[in-house]
Amino acid sequence: MNLLLSDILKLEIFNDCKIIAGKSCLGNEVSFATVMDVPDIVEWLHGGEILLAAKLFDSCANASFFVSLKEKSVSAIITKPNYVLRLEQPLIDLCETICLPIIVVPNETTWGDILNPITQLIAEIQYQAIYQSQLFHASLMSFMIGGDSLEWLCNDIYEKFQMSIALTDSNFALLSSSSDIVWENVFDMFSLTQASYTAVLGTNIKSKGIPGYIYTNDYMQSMDKKAFIFPVVQNHISYGYIFYLVPSGHKGLNPSESMKIDQISLVLALDNVKQQELNNAVRRFNNLYLDKIMHTDSISQYERAKIEHSLNCHLHENYYIALANRMDGKEDIYTQSMNVSRLFRRIAGDSGYFNDILCFERATYLVFFVPADCADIQKYIDRLYEVCKKYTATTKIGISETTHNQFLRAYNQAFQTLQYIETYGRKHCSFYSELGILRFFMDKSGSLDMDFLLEMQKKYLIPLEQYDENKNSQLKETMIKYVLSNCNPSRTLQELYIHKNTLYARLKKIEKLLNISFSSNDDLLNIQLVIKADQLHILDKTNRILAET
C-alpha cells in the first residue's frame, strides 16, 4: 500500500491548512517527513519526502530551488504564513506546473505537531505492509507444505490480495491462473516480441531492480488493463513467467507488490524443481518398462494388464516405433530434463491427437510407441516432429516397420533409419521401409558401404549421364522407369509416352553401353540398388564431400 499526500492531509492537524500551489498533485507518494535545517537540503534528500520548511524557506525560495526539489521527487513543502509572504505568483505558478504542492499551516503549529502523526501514519502503513507480507508468506507456505495445486495458489492470492495472476512455463504454456478473467484471451496470439521490455518494473528486498515486460491486447484494453510479465530465473535456469494484470495507468510495482512477485518467483521455481524430480522418477520408472517390453517376444495378458496399470495407458497390439535424437545444445542437464518433461506433458495433454502414444527415453534418444492403427501415420509423425522440435533440438525422426510384438527388432529398425537420415537423408522423417534395397547394404549403425555404391554409380549411371548430355537423349530416365516398373514394357511406355520401338532401341543401347543384360538378375539387383541411392541423393552428397576433401 502506498501512502499518498492526500492521505496525510486527512490528519486532524491539517484541518486549517491552505494549499497555495499544487492542488492537483495530491496523489504524490510520501515516504517520510523531514525538516529543512540546512540551506543545501536538496543534497540530502532521497525522494518522497514532505519537506517542513521555516525561515530557510524564505531565503531559498526561487525557481532553481523548486525545480531541484521536484527532481529529487519531493512530495510536498509544508511551511507557515510568516515564510511565504514574499513568495511571488510566478513561483506559485511554477510549483503548480511542476506538481510540487506548497501547504501552509497556522503559525502556532509546531513541527512536532506535524511530524508525530505523519510518523505514526507511516508506521501504520509499514505495519500493514509487514502484516500483508506475513499473510502472503503464510499462503505460500500453505501451498508448499499442503501440496496444493498452482491453480489453488493463484486463486488464493487473488481472493486474499486481489492480485490477478497467471503462471506459465518458459514456452508460455499456461500452468495455472486466477479465475477472475478469461486468461486464454490474454494469451490469444501472444508473442513476447509484442511486449515492451523494461529493465526496472519494481525493486526487490535487496534493492535490486526487477526486470519485466509490459503487454496489452484488445481484451485487456476493454477492461482498461495491461499485463506486467516477469521472467522467473534462478541460478541462470528459466522456470517460466508470471503474468500480473494491473490497471492501464499502473507505472510499476510498489514495494508490497514487488515483494509478492519476488516470493511468487521463488515458489514457482521451487515447485518446478519439486515437479521435475517427480517427473524424473516417473520417467525412470517408465524406462524400466521400455527395456522389459523391448526384450520380450510376446507380452502375456497378465504382463499387459500390469504395464497398462503402471503406465496408465491402453497397450495396443501393434506399434510403430519412432526414434529421435534430442541433440542437446548448450543447456544444462536440469534444463534438458525439464524440456523432455514438458514435451511428454505436451504430448499427454493432446490426447485428442496423440491418443495412447507411449513416451520413453533411452540415453539421448526419445522413443515413441505410436499405435499402428492411427488414420494417417505420415501426418501423425509430422506433427510429432513439430512438437519435439519445439521442446528439444530434434532434427530427424526414424520410424520402424510395425512391431507385431517384435519390439527390439522394431527399435533397431528405427535406430538404423535415424542414423541413416542423419548422415545421408534430406527428409526430417523417414520410415525403415523407405530405405528399400539399401537396408541390405547397411550396418547396424545405419552406415552404408559407400565405396561399393560409388563403384556401382560409375558402372551403371555415369556412362548413361554422359551419353545423355552429349546426345541429348534420355537413356538414364528410360532405365530408371523400366526397372522401377519391374521391367514391364507396357507400364514403361505409359510413363515415358514413347513408341515401343523407341523403347526397345533405348534398352538395347543401354545394355550395350553398360555391358549388361536386363534379363540378368545380378545386373538388375545392382541397378535397383544404385537407382535407390541416386533417388535418395546419397551419391550426390558423398561425391560433394569427396570433392571438398
LUMFI-732868 format. One record per residue (C-alpha): x, y, z. Coordinates in steps of 0.2 Angstrom, whole numbers, padded with zeros to 4 digits, always signed. Layout:
BEGIN
XYZ
...
END
This chain:
BEGIN
+0000+0000+0000
+0007+0017-0005
+0005+0032+0007
-0001+0047-0003
-0001+0066+0001
-0020+0066+0001
-0019+0053+0015
-0008+0064+0025
-0020+0079+0023
-0034+0069+0031
-0025+0070+0048
-0033+0082+0060
-0018+0093+0061
-0021+0099+0043
-0039+0104+0046
-0034+0123+0045
-0021+0121+0032
-0021+0130+0015
-0014+0123-0001
-0007+0138-0011
+0001+0128-0025
-0001+0110-0032
-0019+0107-0028
-0020+0095-0042
-0005+0085-0036
-0011+0077-0020
-0008+0060-0027
+0011+0062-0024
+0018+0047-0014
+0025+0050+0003
+0039+0041+0011
+0043+0051+0027
+0044+0069+0033
+0060+0079+0036
+0064+0097+0042
+0074+0109+0031
+0088+0113+0043
+0102+0117+0031
+0102+0128+0015
+0108+0114+0004
+0095+0102+0010
+0092+0096-0009
+0109+0086-0007
+0102+0076+0007
+0085+0071+0000
+0081+0054-0007
+0063+0056-0014
+0046+0055-0007
+0049+0067+0007
+0037+0080+0014
+0049+0095+0017
+0045+0105+0033
+0052+0122+0029
+0053+0138+0040
+0065+0153+0040
+0077+0145+0027
+0062+0143+0015
+0060+0162+0014
+0078+0164+0009
+0079+0149-0003
+0063+0151-0012
+0067+0153-0030
+0064+0144-0046
+0080+0134-0046
+0077+0128-0028
+0059+0122-0033
+0065+0113-0048
+0079+0104-0039
+0066+0098-0026
+0055+0091-0039
+0070+0082-0047
+0073+0074-0031
+0054+0069-0031
+0049+0078-0015
+0031+0075-0011
+0027+0092-0004
+0033+0108+0005
+0024+0112+0022
+0028+0129+0028
+0019+0144+0038
+0012+0160+0033
+0027+0170+0040
+0038+0162+0027
+0028+0164+0011
+0024+0182+0012
+0037+0186-0001
+0033+0171-0012
+0028+0179-0029
+0014+0172-0040
+0026+0166-0054
+0034+0154-0042
+0017+0148-0036
+0013+0145-0054
+0029+0136-0057
+0026+0124-0042
+0008+0121-0049
+0016+0117-0066
+0029+0105-0059
+0017+0097-0047
+0025+0102-0031
+0012+0106-0018
+0015+0120-0005
+0005+0118+0010
+0003+0132+0023
-0001+0128+0041
-0005+0140+0055
+0010+0149+0063
+0006+0142+0080
+0008+0124+0073
+0024+0116+0079
+0034+0104+0068
+0032+0091+0082
+0013+0093+0079
+0015+0088+0061
+0030+0075+0062
+0022+0064+0076
+0005+0060+0067
+0014+0058+0050
+0027+0046+0058
+0013+0037+0066
+0004+0035+0050
+0019+0029+0040
+0022+0017+0054
+0005+0010+0052
+0007+0009+0034
+0023-0001+0036
+0015-0012+0049
+0001-0016+0037
+0014-0020+0024
+0023-0032+0036
+0006-0039+0040
+0002-0042+0022
+0019-0049+0019
+0016-0062+0033
-0001-0066+0027
+0006-0068+0009
+0021-0079+0016
+0008-0089+0025
-0002-0093+0009
+0014-0098+0000
+0020-0109+0014
+0002-0117+0015
+0004-0121-0004
+0021-0128-0002
+0018-0139+0014
+0000-0144+0009
+0004-0149-0008
-0010-0139-0016
-0011-0135-0035
-0004-0120-0043
-0022-0116-0048
-0026-0116-0029
-0012-0104-0026
-0017-0092-0040
-0035-0091-0034
-0030-0089-0015
-0018-0075-0020
-0032-0066-0029
-0045-0069-0016
-0034-0063-0002
-0024-0049-0010
-0034-0045-0026
-0019-0050-0037
-0024-0056-0054
-0010-0068-0060
-0006-0082-0072
+0009-0093-0072
+0017-0101-0087
+0032-0112-0092
+0046-0105-0102
+0037-0108-0118
+0022-0098-0112
+0011-0113-0110
-0002-0109-0096
+0002-0118-0080
-0012-0110-0069
-0021-0094-0067
-0033-0084-0056
-0051-0087-0061
-0056-0069-0061
-0054-0066-0080
-0053-0077-0096
-0034-0079-0097
-0035-0088-0113
-0040-0071-0121
-0024-0063-0114
-0013-0077-0122
-0023-0077-0138
-0009-0074-0152
+0003-0069-0139
+0021-0067-0143
+0035-0060-0131
+0040-0049-0146
+0024-0040-0145
+0028-0034-0127
+0040-0020-0122
+0054-0024-0111
+0058-0013-0095
+0074-0015-0085
+0065-0010-0069
+0047-0013-0066
+0050-0014-0047
+0063-0016-0033
+0065-0032-0023
+0070-0033-0004
+0089-0032-0009
+0085-0015-0018
+0089-0024-0035
+0078-0020-0050
+0065-0032-0056
+0065-0033-0075
+0050-0037-0085
+0039-0034-0100
+0023-0024-0102
+0009-0031-0114
-0009-0027-0118
-0021-0033-0131
-0039-0029-0136
-0046-0040-0122
-0036-0032-0109
-0039-0014-0116
-0058-0017-0115
-0055-0019-0096
-0043-0004-0095
-0030-0017-0090
-0012-0022-0095
-0001-0036-0090
+0016-0035-0082
+0027-0050-0087
+0041-0056-0075
+0053-0070-0080
+0056-0082-0067
+0075-0086-0067
+0085-0094-0053
+0103-0098-0055
+0103-0095-0073
+0089-0108-0076
+0072-0101-0083
+0057-0109-0074
+0043-0099-0083
+0034-0082-0082
+0022-0073-0070
+0008-0063-0078
+0001-0049-0067
-0014-0040-0073
-0014-0021-0067
-0023-0005-0072
-0018+0003-0088
-0011+0018-0079
+0000+0007-0067
+0018+0013-0070
+0027+0000-0059
+0026-0011-0044
+0025-0004-0027
+0036-0011-0013
+0022-0023-0007
+0019-0029-0025
+0037-0031-0028
+0039-0042-0013
+0024-0053-0018
+0031-0055-0036
+0048-0059-0029
+0041-0073-0017
+0030-0080-0031
+0045-0082-0042
+0054-0092-0028
+0039-0103-0025
+0036-0106-0044
+0055-0111-0046
+0054-0122-0031
+0038-0130-0037
+0046-0133-0054
+0060-0142-0045
+0049-0152-0035
+0038-0157-0050
+0054-0160-0060
+0060-0173-0048
+0043-0182-0048
+0044-0182-0067
+0061-0189-0067
+0056-0203-0056
+0041-0207-0066
+0052-0206-0082
+0065-0218-0075
+0051-0230-0069
+0044-0230-0087
+0060-0233-0095
+0062-0249-0085
+0046-0255-0093
+0054-0250-0110
+0068-0262-0108
+0056-0275-0102
+0045-0273-0117
+0059-0272-0130
+0067-0289-0123
+0050-0298-0123
+0045-0308-0139
+0027-0308-0133
+0018-0300-0119
+0006-0311-0108
-0011-0305-0103
-0005-0303-0085
+0010-0293-0090
+0000-0282-0102
-0013-0278-0088
+0002-0274-0076
+0010-0262-0089
-0006-0254-0093
-0009-0251-0074
+0009-0244-0071
+0009-0233-0086
-0009-0228-0085
-0012-0232-0103
-0020-0244-0115
-0007-0255-0123
-0010-0259-0141
-0007-0275-0151
+0004-0266-0164
+0015-0250-0164
+0027-0240-0175
+0042-0236-0165
+0048-0218-0169
+0066-0213-0163
+0073-0195-0161
+0089-0189-0155
+0087-0175-0143
+0103-0166-0150
+0105-0157-0133
+0113-0140-0136
+0121-0129-0123
+0108-0131-0110
+0112-0138-0093
+0107-0156-0088
+0092-0149-0077
+0085-0138-0092
+0087-0153-0104
+0077-0164-0092
+0064-0151-0089
+0062-0149-0108
+0059-0168-0110
+0046-0167-0096
+0037-0153-0104
+0037-0162-0121
+0030-0178-0113
+0017-0167-0104
+0013-0158-0120
+0010-0175-0129
+0000-0182-0115
-0011-0166-0114
-0015-0168-0133
-0025-0184-0131
-0037-0179-0145
-0022-0181-0157
-0008-0191-0148
-0020-0204-0142
-0012-0218-0132
+0006-0214-0138
+0019-0220-0126
+0034-0209-0122
+0051-0216-0116
+0070-0211-0116
+0085-0221-0120
+0101-0212-0117
+0100-0196-0128
+0086-0204-0138
+0067-0200-0137
+0057-0216-0140
+0039-0216-0145
+0027-0230-0147
+0014-0224-0160
-0002-0235-0162
-0001-0243-0179
-0020-0241-0181
-0019-0222-0182
-0028-0215-0198
-0013-0206-0206
+0004-0211-0199
+0013-0199-0210
+0003-0184-0204
+0004-0191-0186
+0024-0192-0187
+0025-0174-0195
+0015-0167-0180
+0025-0177-0168
+0041-0170-0176
+0035-0152-0174
+0031-0154-0156
+0048-0162-0152
+0057-0148-0161
+0048-0135-0150
+0055-0143-0134
+0071-0151-0139
+0084-0149-0153
+0077-0164-0163
+0081-0163-0181
+0076-0180-0188
+0065-0195-0183
+0067-0213-0189
+0052-0224-0189
+0052-0243-0189
+0040-0255-0198
+0026-0261-0186
+0031-0271-0171
+0020-0286-0171
+0027-0289-0154
+0045-0289-0161
+0049-0273-0151
+0068-0274-0151
+0068-0278-0170
+0057-0263-0172
+0068-0252-0161
+0084-0257-0171
+0075-0253-0187
+0070-0235-0181
+0088-0233-0175
+0096-0238-0192
+0084-0227-0201
+0088-0212-0189
+0107-0215-0191
+0105-0216-0210
+0094-0200-0212
+0106-0190-0200
+0120-0195-0211
+0113-0196-0229
+0095-0191-0229
+0087-0174-0233
+0070-0178-0226
+0066-0174-0207
+0056-0190-0205
+0059-0207-0214
+0052-0225-0212
+0063-0240-0212
+0053-0247-0227
+0058-0231-0237
+0076-0237-0237
+0071-0251-0249
+0085-0262-0255
+0098-0251-0246
+0093-0260-0230
+0103-0275-0236
+0119-0264-0238
+0118-0255-0221
+0126-0260-0204
+0118-0259-0188
+0123-0241-0186
+0114-0236-0202
+0131-0233-0212
+0132-0238-0230
+0146-0246-0239
+0150-0230-0249
+0165-0237-0259
+0154-0251-0266
+0140-0238-0270
+0151-0226-0279
+0158-0241-0290
+0140-0245-0294
+0137-0227-0299
+0152-0227-0310
+0147-0243-0319
+0128-0241-0321
+0124-0222-0320
+0138-0211-0326
+0140-0218-0343
+0122-0215-0346
+0123-0197-0339
+0137-0193-0350
+0129-0201-0366
+0113-0191-0362
+0122-0175-0360
+0132-0177-0377
+0117-0184-0387
+0103-0175-0378
+0095-0192-0375
+0085-0200-0361
+0094-0216-0358
+0096-0214-0339
+0077-0209-0336
+0072-0224-0348
+0082-0236-0337
+0075-0230-0321
+0057-0230-0327
+0059-0248-0335
+0067-0255-0319
+0055-0247-0307
+0041-0254-0317
+0048-0272-0314
+0054-0272-0332
+0036-0271-0339
+0037-0263-0356
+0018-0258-0356
+0020-0248-0340
+0036-0240-0346
+0028-0234-0362
+0014-0226-0352
+0027-0217-0341
+0038-0211-0355
+0024-0208-0368
+0035-0215-0382
+0033-0229-0396
+0038-0246-0391
+0051-0247-0405
+0059-0232-0397
+0059-0240-0380
+0067-0256-0387
+0080-0247-0396
+0084-0237-0380
+0085-0253-0370
+0097-0261-0382
+0108-0245-0382
+0108-0246-0363
+0113-0264-0362
+0127-0261-0375
+0134-0245-0366
+0134-0254-0348
+0138-0271-0354
+0123-0278-0345
+0108-0288-0349
+0091-0284-0342
+0087-0302-0341
+0101-0305-0328
+0095-0305-0310
+0113-0299-0304
+0113-0284-0316
+0095-0279-0311
+0099-0280-0292
+0114-0269-0294
+0104-0257-0305
+0090-0256-0292
+0102-0253-0278
+0111-0238-0287
+0094-0231-0293
+0088-0231-0274
+0104-0222-0269
+0103-0210-0283
+0085-0205-0279
+0089-0203-0261
+0104-0191-0266
+0116-0202-0256
+0129-0202-0270
+0127-0183-0273
+0131-0180-0255
+0146-0192-0255
+0153-0185-0271
+0152-0167-0264
+0161-0172-0248
+0175-0181-0258
+0177-0166-0269
+0178-0154-0254
+0192-0165-0246
END
